[in-house]
């Protein structure tokens, strides 16, 4: 189309050049803003610029001027370069003077002209022109079709537009010349921009002009139809809303006459009754009634209605003054705790102490307890048992992986879908204000950009603050001081110090083999028999079998894996019964191996096998899953005095190795070690299980013993384990985790345990005689005492140790 336009313009220019100019003298040029005058169109113009006023006033009998549009409407004093090159030759018919000294001029377009040379620019512009005559061309079928389409679209637009006069349709229908029709339509449509009108003015070829005006009309018709559609939809919605409003008002009037209430009024009245019956404090009740009165004035169709109603509902259903009540029977509570859990005497005593005080002082605040211990020792189930012993409701919330503070304290009401936090939700579910609330896995709280949940717990777990706990959603104080909060954790280190300070720490240690046997027969075996659909007459576990499972298929502080293995055996028997073999199954060690596969843990022979060479010593370690044994291996080779440490060990453990080597080198003569061996050999200490990170100072004595054993070629006594921090001045310092380490040593078959003398009090407080049965505890103050106990003094003792190892290995094979 652009090419056709250029050709048409070129042709028109060629024909114009062939003709002599129709006007040999110059004409006044009137620049206009945002206006294009077309030939044969009458256009009223307001003339206010001084130069334009002078131009109009200078006209004599010849009222002919050239009207040209400005390129930029903001230019107040236009120059020739600021005007378009094509304008319209026009006649001024009438001039009216306005009160503000401007002129109102009526002009009629005559024909298109092109501006040539400007004869003057002041006080107004005059320029020579070249008339652009309409090209003489015979009407074709294409032009006729375009003319009809343009006329039809124009009629539709005029008919649909409220601002355009219907007379325009009649005028347009009476115009036969296509070029003149385009000019008329272009001058009549307010939708076209100045640039678009100027483009149409500059095009001489009629077909191109028709095509362009056709595009503009089609676009305008589409926009107009879309506008009418939107307006119709809006009007329909408004009418529907008004109709509903009138009907609702009529319904209210009818209900008022009949003495009935509408649904909104019923909701308000129900909420009012709930608020009165809830027993909430006066301050809270005042806020609730304020919101209720606001709700009564809001239309049910309003967006705030459901938000306000939910808020009032939450306030009304909370147990403000509803408690479990009832006097606690101490003996009955003790019986419940004993039935549900074996041992755990320290925890049971603490709970019974609390119950006794509460019986004497019912208004006392609830304690904040924190059970710390390895997995599977019964921390979570103990919380349920406490709730049963107290006769209270039990609520549990897992904090593992919680990152968002709002999960605890709730969201502001301004958020869509906002709810109170889990603390308030738990109290609502309990329906009492004094439940047992367990916060599980408090050591696994997260922290990110959404807040720090651990800091949010500071208020919840402080008896001095939680009596006025404010949830972000409720924004009124709620008394949590009667709630008994119980937290659980596997380890204390990740818990922030301020939070740890608010809790009473109660440690739950791992179980011994005898305790696990008791727990298995009292709880685990009956529970797994019931859960797997069999009864006690169809399967029987002997004590020998349970001990075999504990020793060779589990190595844990708790009993979770033991219950899992017992469950596997019960499922195997259930399958046998389903297949038609209904005879009773006597579970023996052979049956265990058949059902569970080969032995997984060889505690009887592991220590004896690995301590057959010098330089290998058994240490004791504390882990979040309880205690465990740890092997320290030392070796040497020809070299230049290098010292290597491996086994994914931390910086503290590396420092312990350096301290042990320094002590051994400084006491080489006393230990009967050649000093040249340190400069002629490289020493390597390795802690097996290299994939597991290890750190801490408690393996100091173990490393020193391994070095002395290696360099003196004396093997450590079998079934001897040790733990303790070493100093350069030969002292053995106390360490932590005594109970877990001693129990781990006993589980592994260790007979002699070497501990720092300052830990003797921990042994007597934390370990019972039953737990120490079969284990000799040696308390030492110096590393020399450790070496005396751990290493044989002569060949006779070495032969005795070898014989003991051989007996174990032969018995195992």
C-alpha positions in Angstrom: 0.0 0.0 0.0 2.9 2.4 0.8 4.4 1.7 -2.6 1.1 2.4 -4.3 0.9 5.7 -2.3 4.3 6.7 -3.4 3.6 5.9 -7.1 0.3 7.8 -6.9 2.1 10.8 -5.4 4.9 10.7 -7.9 2.4 10.6 -10.7 0.4 13.5 -9.3 3.6 15.5 -8.9 4.6 14.7 -12.5 1.2 15.9 -13.8 1.5 19.0 -11.6 4.9 19.9 -13.0 3.6 19.5 -16.6 0.9 22.1 -15.9 1.6 25.8 -15.3 1.0 27.0 -11.8 -2.6 28.1 -11.2 -1.5 30.8 -8.8 1.5 32.9 -9.7 1.4 35.2 -6.7 1.9 34.3 -3.0 -0.9 33.8 -0.5 -1.0 34.5 3.3 -0.3 31.3 5.3 -2.4 30.8 8.5 -0.8 28.2 10.8 -3.3 26.2 12.9 -2.9 23.9 15.9 -4.3 20.4 16.1 -6.6 21.1 13.1 -6.6 20.0 9.4 -8.9 21.7 6.9 -10.0 19.6 4.0 -11.2 20.8 0.6 -15.0 21.6 0.4 -15.2 21.6 4.2 -16.3 24.6 6.3 -14.3 25.0 9.5 -14.6 27.7 12.2 -11.2 28.8 13.5 -10.3 30.8 16.6 -7.5 33.2 15.7 -5.6 34.6 18.7 -1.9 34.9 17.8 -0.9 38.5 17.0 0.6 37.5 13.6 -2.6 35.5 12.7 -4.8 38.5 13.7 -2.7 40.8 11.5 -3.1 38.3 8.7 -6.9 38.3 8.9 -7.1 42.1 9.3 -4.9 42.6 6.2 -7.3 40.8 3.9 -8.9 43.0 1.3 -11.4 42.0 -1.3 -9.4 38.8 -1.9 -10.3 36.6 1.0 -8.1 33.7 -0.1 -5.6 32.2 2.4 -3.7 29.0 2.9 -4.5 27.0 6.1 -1.6 24.7 7.2 -1.3 22.5 10.3 1.7 22.9 12.6 3.9 19.9 13.2 4.1 20.7 17.0 1.1 22.4 18.6 3.3 23.7 21.4 5.2 26.1 19.1 3.8 29.7 19.6 5.8 31.4 16.9 6.0 28.9 14.1 8.5 29.2 11.3 8.2 27.6 7.8 10.0 24.5 9.0 7.4 24.0 11.8 4.6 23.6 9.2 3.6 20.6 7.1 4.4 20.9 3.4 0.8 20.4 2.2 -2.2 22.5 3.3 -5.6 23.7 2.0 -6.4 26.8 -0.1 -9.4 28.4 1.7 -11.8 31.3 1.5 -12.6 33.4 4.6 -16.4 33.9 4.6 -17.0 35.7 7.9 -14.9 37.2 10.7 -16.3 37.8 14.2 -14.4 39.9 16.8 -14.4 38.4 20.3 -14.3 40.3 23.6 -10.8 39.1 24.3 -9.4 40.7 21.1 -9.3 37.3 19.3 -11.1 36.6 16.0 -13.7 33.9 15.1 -13.1 33.0 11.5 -15.3 30.9 9.2 -13.2 29.3 6.4 -14.1 27.0 3.5 -11.5 24.7 2.0 -11.1 24.9 -1.8 -8.3 22.5 -2.9 -5.1 20.9 -1.8 -1.9 23.0 -2.2 1.8 22.4 -1.7 3.8 25.3 -0.1 6.7 26.5 -2.2 8.9 29.5 -1.5 8.0 31.8 1.4 7.9 35.4 0.3 7.8 36.8 3.8 7.7 35.5 7.4 6.8 38.7 9.3 4.5 40.1 10.4 2.9 37.0 9.0 3.9 34.3 6.5 3.2 34.5 2.8 4.2 31.7 0.4 3.9 30.7 -3.2 1.8 27.5 -3.7 1.4 24.7 -6.1 -2.2 23.4 -6.5 -2.5 19.6 -6.2 -5.4 18.9 -8.4 -7.5 15.7 -8.1 -6.1 13.1 -10.6 -8.5 12.4 -13.4 -9.3 8.6 -13.3 -12.2 6.5 -14.3 -14.0 4.8 -11.4 -13.1 1.1 -11.2 -15.0 -1.8 -9.5 -12.4 -1.7 -6.7 -12.9 2.0 -6.0 -16.7 1.6 -6.1 -16.5 -1.4 -3.6 -14.2 0.6 -1.3 -16.6 3.6 -1.5 -19.6 1.6 -0.6 -17.8 -0.1 2.4 -16.6 3.3 3.6 -20.0 4.7 3.4 -21.6 1.7 5.2 -19.0 1.8 8.1 -19.5 5.6 8.4 -23.2 5.2 8.7 -22.9 2.5 11.4 -20.5 4.7 13.4 -22.8 7.8 13.1 -25.8 5.6 14.1 -24.0 4.2 17.2 -22.3 7.4 18.3 -24.4 9.7 20.6 -22.1 12.7 19.7 -22.4 12.6 15.9 -25.4 14.1 14.1 -27.6 11.8 12.0 -27.6 14.5 9.2 -24.0 13.4 8.5 -25.3 10.1 7.0 -27.6 12.0 4.6 -24.8 14.3 3.5 -22.4 11.5 2.9 -25.0 9.5 0.9 -25.4 12.5 -1.5 -21.7 12.7 -2.3 -20.9 10.8 -5.5 -17.2 11.6 -5.9 -15.1 9.1 -3.9 -12.3 11.6 -3.1 -14.7 14.2 -1.9 -16.4 11.6 0.3 -13.1 10.7 2.0 -12.4 14.4 2.7 -15.9 14.8 4.1 -15.7 11.8 6.4 -12.1 12.7 7.5 -13.2 16.2 8.5 -16.3 14.9 10.3 -14.7 12.2 12.5 -13.2 13.6 15.8 -11.5 10.3 16.4 -8.7 10.9 13.9 -5.5 12.5 15.1 -3.9 15.5 13.4 -1.2 13.3 12.0 -3.7 10.8 10.5 -5.8 13.7 9.0 -2.6 15.3 7.6 -1.6 11.9 6.0 -5.0 11.7 4.3 -4.7 15.3 3.1 -1.3 14.6 1.6 -2.4 11.5 -0.4 -3.7 12.4 -3.9 -4.6 9.0 -5.3 -8.2 8.3 -4.5 -7.9 4.5 -4.1 -5.2 4.9 -1.5 -7.2 7.5 0.4 -10.3 5.2 0.4 -8.2 2.3 1.7 -6.8 4.3 4.6 -10.1 5.8 5.7 -11.6 2.3 5.5 -9.0 1.1 8.0 -9.6 3.9 10.4 -13.4 3.4 10.2 -13.1 -0.4 10.8 -10.9 0.2 13.8 -13.2 2.9 15.2 -16.3 0.7 14.7 -14.6 -2.2 16.6 -13.6 0.1 19.5 -17.1 1.6 19.6 -18.8 -1.9 19.7 -16.5 -3.0 22.5 -17.2 0.3 24.4 -20.9 -0.2 24.0 -20.6 -3.8 25.3 -18.7 -2.8 28.4 -21.1 0.0 29.1 -24.0 -2.4 28.7 -22.5 -4.9 31.1 -21.8 -2.3 33.7 -25.3 -0.9 33.4 -26.7 -4.4 33.8 -24.7 -5.0 37.0 -25.7 -1.7 38.4 -29.4 -2.4 37.7 -29.0 -5.9 39.2 -27.4 -4.4 42.4 -30.1 -1.8 42.7 -32.8 -4.5 42.2 -31.3 -6.7 44.9 -31.0 -3.7 47.2 -34.7 -2.7 46.7 -35.8 -6.4 47.2 -33.7 -6.7 50.4 -35.1 -3.5 51.8 -38.6 -4.7 51.0 -37.8 -8.1 52.7 -36.6 -6.3 55.8 -39.8 -4.3 55.9 -42.0 -7.4 55.5 -40.0 -9.2 58.2 -40.3 -6.2 60.5 -44.1 -6.3 60.0 -44.2 -10.0 60.7 -41.9 -9.7 63.8 -39.3 -11.9 62.2 -35.5 -11.4 62.0 -33.3 -11.7 59.0 -30.3 -14.0 58.8 -27.8 -11.2 59.6 -29.7 -10.2 62.7 -29.9 -13.9 63.8 -26.1 -14.2 63.4 -25.4 -11.1 65.4 -27.8 -12.3 68.2 -26.1 -15.7 68.3 -22.7 -14.2 68.5 -23.9 -11.9 71.3 -25.1 -14.9 73.3 -21.8 -16.7 72.7 -19.8 -13.6 73.9 -21.9 -13.4 77.0 -21.5 -17.1 77.8 -17.7 -17.3 77.0 -16.6 -15.7 80.3 -14.0 -13.5 78.6 -12.4 -10.7 80.6 -14.2 -7.3 80.5 -11.4 -5.7 78.5 -11.7 -8.4 75.8 -15.5 -8.3 76.0 -15.5 -4.6 75.3 -13.5 -5.1 72.1 -15.7 -8.0 71.1 -18.9 -6.0 71.5 -17.4 -3.1 69.6 -16.7 -5.4 66.6 -20.2 -7.0 67.0 -21.9 -3.6 66.7 -19.8 -2.9 63.7 -20.8 -6.2 62.2 -24.5 -5.4 62.7 -24.1 -2.2 60.5 -22.2 -4.0 57.7 -24.0 -5.4 54.7 -23.6 -9.2 54.3 -22.4 -8.5 50.8 -19.5 -6.4 52.0 -16.0 -7.8 51.9 -15.3 -7.0 55.6 -18.4 -9.0 56.8 -16.9 -12.5 56.8 -13.6 -11.2 58.2 -15.2 -9.5 61.1 -17.6 -12.4 61.8 -14.7 -14.9 61.8 -12.8 -12.7 64.3 -15.7 -12.5 66.7 -16.3 -16.2 66.3 -12.7 -16.9 67.4 -13.0 -14.6 70.4 -16.3 -16.3 71.4 -15.2 -19.9 71.2 -11.9 -19.6 73.1 -11.9 -21.3 76.6 -11.4 -18.1 78.6 -12.3 -19.5 81.9 -13.0 -23.2 81.2 -10.4 -25.5 82.9 -10.2 -29.2 83.3 -10.9 -28.8 87.1 -11.1 -31.7 89.5 -8.7 -32.6 92.3 -5.7 -34.7 91.3 -5.2 -38.1 92.9 -1.4 -38.4 93.4 -1.4 -42.2 93.8 -3.6 -42.7 90.7 -1.3 -40.4 88.7 1.8 -42.4 89.9 0.0 -45.6 88.9 -0.7 -44.2 85.4 2.9 -43.1 84.9 4.2 -46.5 86.0 1.9 -48.4 83.7 2.7 -46.3 80.7 6.5 -46.0 81.1 9.2 -48.2 82.5 11.9 -46.6 84.7 12.3 -42.8 83.9 12.1 -42.2 87.7 13.5 -38.7 87.7 10.8 -37.5 85.3 8.1 -39.2 87.2 9.2 -37.7 90.4 9.2 -34.2 88.9 5.7 -34.6 87.6 4.4 -36.0 91.0 6.1 -33.1 92.8 4.2 -30.6 90.5 0.9 -32.4 91.1 1.5 -32.3 94.9 2.2 -28.5 94.8 -0.8 -27.9 92.6 -3.1 -29.8 95.0 -2.0 -27.5 97.8 -2.1 -24.4 95.6 -4.5 -24.8 92.7 -3.7 -21.3 91.2 0.0 -22.1 90.6 1.4 -21.5 87.2 2.3 -24.4 84.9 5.9 -25.5 84.7 7.9 -25.3 81.5 9.6 -28.7 81.1 12.0 -29.8 78.4 12.7 -33.5 77.8 16.1 -33.9 76.3 17.3 -37.3 75.1 18.2 -39.6 72.1 15.4 -40.7 69.7 13.2 -43.6 70.8 13.4 -43.2 74.6 9.7 -42.1 74.9 9.8 -38.3 75.2 6.6 -37.7 73.1 4.6 -40.6 74.6 5.6 -39.4 78.0 3.8 -36.1 77.3 0.6 -38.1 76.5 1.0 -40.1 79.7 1.4 -36.9 81.8 -1.8 -35.5 80.3 -3.6 -38.7 81.2 -2.2 -38.7 84.7 -3.3 -35.0 85.2 -6.7 -35.6 83.7 -6.1 -32.9 81.1 -6.5 -32.6 77.3 -3.3 -33.2 75.3 -2.2 -31.1 72.3 1.0 -31.6 70.3 2.7 -29.3 67.8 5.8 -30.3 65.9 8.3 -27.4 65.6 10.8 -29.4 63.3 11.6 -27.2 60.3 9.3 -24.3 61.3 10.6 -21.1 59.8 7.7 -18.7 60.0 7.1 -16.8 63.3 3.4 -16.3 62.2 2.8 -20.0 62.6 3.1 -19.5 66.3 1.8 -15.9 66.8 -0.7 -15.8 63.9 -1.1 -13.2 61.0 -2.6 -9.7 61.1 -6.3 -9.6 60.3 -5.6 -7.4 57.3 -4.2 -10.4 55.4 -6.6 -12.5 53.3 -7.2 -15.9 55.0 -5.5 -14.8 58.2 -5.8 -17.2 61.2 -4.5 -17.2 64.8 -1.2 -19.0 65.5 -0.9 -22.7 66.4 -0.7 -21.9 70.1 -4.2 -20.3 70.2 -5.5 -22.9 67.7 -4.3 -25.7 70.0 -5.9 -24.2 73.0 -9.2 -23.9 71.1 -9.0 -27.6 70.0 -8.3 -28.6 73.6 -11.4 -26.6 74.7 -9.8 -25.9 78.1 -7.3 -23.2 79.2 -5.0 -25.6 81.0 -4.1 -28.4 78.6 -0.8 -30.3 78.4 0.8 -28.6 75.3 3.8 -30.5 73.8 6.2 -28.5 71.6 8.0 -31.4 69.8 11.5 -31.1 68.4 12.2 -27.6 69.7 15.9 -28.0 68.8 15.0 -28.1 65.1 13.5 -24.7 64.8 14.5 -22.8 61.6 15.1 -19.1 61.0 14.8 -17.0 57.9 13.5 -13.7 56.5 10.0 -14.5 57.8 11.1 -14.2 61.4 12.7 -16.2 64.3 10.2 -18.7 65.8 12.6 -19.3 68.7 12.3 -15.7 69.8 8.6 -15.9 69.5 8.6 -18.8 72.0 10.3 -16.6 74.6 7.0 -15.0 75.5 5.1 -18.3 75.3 7.4 -20.2 77.6 7.9 -17.5 80.2 5.4 -17.9 83.1 5.8 -14.2 83.9 4.8 -13.1 80.4 2.5 -15.7 78.9 -0.4 -14.6 81.2 -0.9 -11.7 78.7 0.0 -13.5 75.5 -1.1 -11.5 72.4 -1.7 -13.3 69.2 -1.3 -11.1 66.1 -4.7 -12.1 64.8 -6.7 -11.7 68.1 -4.8 -8.7 69.3 -6.2 -9.2 72.8 -4.4 -10.7 75.8 -5.0 -14.4 76.5 -3.8 -16.2 79.6 -1.4 -19.1 78.9 0.0 -19.4 82.4 -2.2 -22.4 83.3 -1.1 -24.3 80.2 1.6 -27.0 81.0 4.1 -26.7 78.2 6.4 -29.6 77.6 9.2 -29.3 75.0 11.3 -32.2 73.6 14.7 -32.1 72.0 17.5 -34.5 71.0 20.2 -32.1 72.0 20.5 -28.7 73.7 23.2 -27.0 71.7 20.9 -25.6 68.9 18.5 -24.2 71.4 19.2 -20.4 72.0 20.4 -19.6 75.5 17.5 -17.3 76.4 15.0 -20.0 75.5 16.9 -22.7 77.3 17.0 -20.5 80.4 13.2 -20.4 80.5 12.8 -24.2 80.6 13.5 -26.8 83.2 15.8 -29.4 81.5 15.1 -33.0 82.3 17.4 -35.5 80.6 16.1 -38.9 79.4 19.1 -41.2 79.1 19.3 -44.3 77.0 18.3 -47.7 78.2 20.4 -50.7 79.2 19.9 -54.1 77.8 17.9 -55.3 80.9 15.7 -52.2 80.6 15.1 -52.8 76.9 14.1 -56.4 77.7 11.6 -55.2 80.3 10.2 -52.6 77.9 10.0 -55.2 75.1 7.9 -57.6 77.1 5.7 -55.0 78.8 5.0 -52.7 75.8 6.6 -53.5 72.4 5.7 -57.2 71.9 2.1 -56.9 73.0 1.6 -53.7 70.9 3.2 -55.3 67.7 1.2 -58.5 68.2 -2.0 -56.5 68.3 -1.1 -54.2 65.4 -0.3 -57.1 63.1 -3.6 -59.0 63.7 -2.3 -62.0 65.6 -2.6 -63.0 69.3 -0.3 -64.2 72.0 -1.3 -67.8 71.4 0.2 -67.7 67.9 3.7 -66.4 68.7 6.1 -66.5 71.6 9.2 -64.5 72.2 11.8 -65.8 74.8 14.0 -63.6 76.8 17.0 -65.1 75.0 15.5 -64.0 71.7 14.9 -60.4 72.8 18.5 -60.1 74.1 19.7 -61.6 70.8 17.8 -58.9 68.9 19.1 -56.2 71.1 22.7 -57.3 70.8 23.0 -58.2 67.2 20.3 -56.3 65.3 20.1 -52.9 67.1 22.7 -50.5 68.5 20.6 -47.6 69.8 19.9 -45.7 73.0 16.1 -46.0 72.6 13.8 -48.9 71.5 12.4 -47.7 68.2 14.5 -50.0 66.0 13.9 -52.9 68.4 10.1 -52.4 68.0 10.6 -52.2 64.3 12.4 -55.6 64.2 9.8 -57.2 66.5 7.1 -55.9 64.2 8.9 -57.5 61.2 8.9 -60.9 62.9 5.2 -60.5 63.8 4.4 -59.7 60.1 6.3 -62.9 59.0 4.1 -64.9 61.4 1.0 -63.2 60.1 1.9 -64.2 56.6 2.5 -67.8 57.7 -0.9 -67.9 59.3 -2.5 -66.4 56.1 -0.8 -69.1 54.1 -2.5 -71.8 56.2 0.3 -72.6 58.7 -1.5 -71.8 62.0 0.9 -73.5 64.4 2.4 -71.4 67.2 5.8 -69.8 66.4 8.5 -70.1 69.0 10.9 -67.2 68.1 14.5 -68.4 68.6 17.8 -66.9 67.5 17.7 -69.2 64.5 14.2 -67.9 63.5 15.4 -64.4 63.9 18.3 -65.0 61.5 15.8 -66.6 59.0 13.4 -63.7 59.2 15.8 -60.7 59.5 18.9 -62.0 57.7 22.4 -62.2 59.1 23.7 -60.5 62.2 24.1 -56.7 61.7 26.1 -55.8 64.8 28.8 -58.1 66.1 29.5 -56.5 69.5 30.9 -59.8 71.0 33.9 -60.0 68.6 34.3 -56.4 67.2 36.5 -55.1 70.0 38.5 -58.3 70.4 39.2 -58.4 66.7 40.2 -54.8 66.2 42.4 -54.6 69.3 44.6 -57.6 68.2 47.3 -55.1 67.0 49.1 -52.4 68.9 48.0 -48.8 68.4 44.2 -49.5 68.4 42.2 -48.2 71.4 38.5 -48.1 72.2 37.1 -44.6 73.0 33.7 -43.5 74.1 31.6 -40.8 72.3 28.4 -38.9 72.9 25.9 -38.5 69.9 22.4 -37.1 69.7 21.2 -40.7 69.3 22.9 -41.7 72.6 26.4 -42.9 73.3 28.6 -45.0 71.1 32.1 -46.6 71.1 34.8 -45.1 69.0 38.0 -46.7 67.7 41.2 -44.7 67.6 43.9 -46.2 65.3 47.6 -45.2 65.2 50.3 -46.3 62.8 53.8 -45.3 61.8 56.1 -45.7 58.8 59.6 -44.6 57.8 59.7 -40.8 57.2 60.9 -37.5 58.5 58.8 -36.9 61.6 55.5 -36.0 60.0 52.1 -36.3 61.8 48.9 -37.0 59.9 45.3 -36.9 61.3 42.3 -38.3 59.4 38.7 -39.4 59.9 36.7 -36.1 59.3 37.7 -34.7 62.7 37.0 -31.2 64.0 39.6 -28.6 65.1 39.1 -29.4 68.8 39.8 -33.1 68.3 42.9 -32.3 66.2 44.2 -30.1 69.0 43.7 -33.1 71.4 45.8 -35.2 69.1 48.6 -32.6 69.0 48.5 -32.4 72.8 48.7 -36.2 73.1 51.7 -36.4 70.8 53.4 -33.6 72.6 52.9 -35.3 76.0 54.2 -38.6 74.6 57.3 -37.0 73.1 58.1 -35.1 76.2 57.9 -38.3 78.3 59.5 -40.6 75.8 62.4 -41.6 78.1 60.0 -42.4 81.0 57.8 -44.5 78.6 60.9 -46.3 77.3 60.4 -45.0 73.7 63.5 -44.1 71.6 63.5 -40.4 70.9 64.9 -40.9 67.4 61.7 -42.7 66.4 59.9 -39.4 66.2 62.4 -37.9 63.7 62.9 -41.1 61.6 59.2 -42.0 61.3 55.9 -40.5 60.2 52.9 -41.1 62.6 49.3 -41.3 61.4 46.2 -41.3 63.7 42.9 -42.2 62.1 39.4 -42.3 63.5 37.4 -44.8 61.5 33.9 -44.1 60.1 35.4 -41.3 58.1 32.0 -40.2 56.7 30.8 -39.2 60.1 32.0 -35.8 61.4 33.7 -36.0 64.9 34.8 -33.3 67.3 35.4 -32.6 71.0 38.2 -33.0 73.5 37.0 -36.1 75.3 39.2 -38.5 73.2 42.5 -37.0 74.5 43.4 -39.9 76.8 42.4 -42.4 74.1 44.8 -40.8 71.6 47.7 -40.7 74.0 47.1 -44.4 74.9 47.0 -45.3 71.2 50.3 -43.6 70.6 52.0 -45.2 73.6 50.5 -48.6 72.6 51.9 -48.2 69.0 55.4 -46.9 70.0 55.9 -49.5 72.8 54.3 -52.3 70.8 52.0 -53.2 73.6 48.4 -54.1 72.7 45.6 -52.6 74.8 43.8 -54.9 77.2 40.6 -56.4 75.5 37.2 -55.0 76.5 38.7 -51.8 77.9 37.3 -48.4 76.9 38.2 -44.9 78.0 37.2 -41.2 77.8 38.7 -38.0 79.2 40.4 -34.8 78.2 44.2 -34.6 78.4 46.4 -31.7 79.3 50.1 -31.1 78.6 50.8 -31.5 82.3 49.4 -35.1 82.2 46.1 -34.2 84.0 42.9 -36.0 82.9 40.0 -33.5 82.9 36.2 -34.2 83.3 33.9 -34.5 80.4 30.1 -34.8 79.8 27.7 -37.4 78.6 28.9 -39.9 81.3 25.7 -42.0 81.4 25.3 -42.3 77.6 29.0 -43.3 77.3 28.9 -45.9 80.0 25.7 -47.4 78.7 27.2 -47.5 75.2 30.3 -49.3 76.6 28.0 -51.8 78.3 26.0 -52.4 75.1 29.3 -53.1 73.2 30.4 -55.7 75.8 33.1 -53.5 77.4 34.1 -54.7 80.9 36.5 -52.0 82.1 35.7 -48.3 81.6 38.3 -45.6 82.4 36.8 -42.2 83.5 38.2 -38.9 84.9 38.1 -38.9 88.7 36.0 -35.7 88.7 33.2 -37.5 87.0 32.7 -40.0 89.9 29.7 -37.9 91.2 28.0 -38.2 87.8 28.4 -42.0 87.8 26.8 -42.3 91.3 23.9 -39.9 90.5 23.0 -40.9 86.9 23.7 -44.7 86.9 22.0 -47.4 89.0 23.8 -50.5 90.2 21.8 -52.5 87.7 23.1 -50.4 84.9 26.7 -50.8 86.1 26.4 -54.6 86.5 29.3 -56.4 84.7 31.3 -53.1 84.2 34.3 -52.1 86.3 34.7 -48.3 86.5 38.2 -47.0 87.0 38.6 -43.3 88.0 41.9 -41.7 87.1 43.6 -38.3 87.6 46.6 -38.6 85.3 47.5 -40.2 82.0 50.0 -42.5 83.8 47.1 -44.1 85.7 45.3 -44.6 82.4 48.3 -46.4 80.8 48.7 -48.6 83.9 45.1 -49.9 83.6 44.9 -50.0 79.8 48.3 -51.6 78.8 49.8 -54.9 80.1 52.8 -54.5 82.4 54.6 -57.7 81.4 54.5 -60.6 79.0 52.4 -62.7 81.4 49.7 -60.2 81.3 49.9 -60.0 77.5 49.5 -63.8 77.2 46.5 -63.6 79.6 44.9 -60.9 77.3 45.6 -62.9 74.2 43.9 -65.9 75.7 40.8 -63.8 76.6 40.7 -62.6 73.0 41.0 -66.1 71.6 38.2 -67.4 73.8 35.8 -64.7 72.5 36.7 -65.3 68.9 36.4 -69.1 69.1 33.1 -68.8 71.0 31.8 -66.5 68.2 32.9 -68.7 65.4 
